[in-house]
């Protein structure tokens, strides 16, 4: 499955709701999208989220359904310092 990094801007800062029910995960799954993990900037206004998805369009549809912004989607490969000499892992 292709891997993507999704950059998002939250002008008011990221709001992480307590008691989150996981509905976003279900809506993502309906588009074939799996959220792997995210990084949040120190000022909590930008996130960098790693996803597996069939295509960028699936990520955009899931984000729209989850009412979260998408600034940029970049297709990436894992570059692991512990991988063998053949290079990046897909």
Secondary structure, 3 states (H helix, E strand, C coil): CCEEEEEEECCCCCCCCCCCCCHHHHHHHHCCCEEEEEEECCCCCEEEEEEECCCHHHHHHHHHHCCCCCCEEEEECECCCCCCCCCCEC
